[in-house]
Amino acid sequence: KLEAAIASYQTALRLDPNYANAHYGLGSALQDQGKLEAAIASYQTALRLDLNFANAHNNLGLALKKQGKLEAAIASYQTALRLD
């Protein structure tokens, strides 16, 4: 139920735009839909709010890998590993 999840995350972000976990969850749902650019933007927002968010670094790496941006993906994975 990705559409419902996206709507819920968007509601949470309207209530608190600085909620890093909601940006991360939104990114994950968007990535599951294949909307990589939007997912990357959500992960990057989550990371601006919480630079130590290992799962966001990991999922950002996954999205970048799917786009063929391998060096950036590796950097994201390395950061995730360093953090967790």
Steps between C-alpha positions, in 0.01 A plus 500: 500500500764745387258782416353489851848495652607798290189693604571424866862613475392818323249571777769446762730738315232769480475475879877491552717575196812424706402138571796310352334158539200612294729624220679166513174303490369712215823436311467126553142495372592712199795275426269197512291675234809553285498878552872521559551877467227572753631226731851643484368845584316360803808311623714811455252703702504237775878519501503880518289460814700208644843446346550186711193319360672180381191348336444816296861485377449133407174556313644804326778270383246250369317769302823644361613151397175449310576823314847375411671759723735244644763726658234697687329175601825360638558819700151470649555134588834579661342769713223261605757238597707751695190609693358152560 
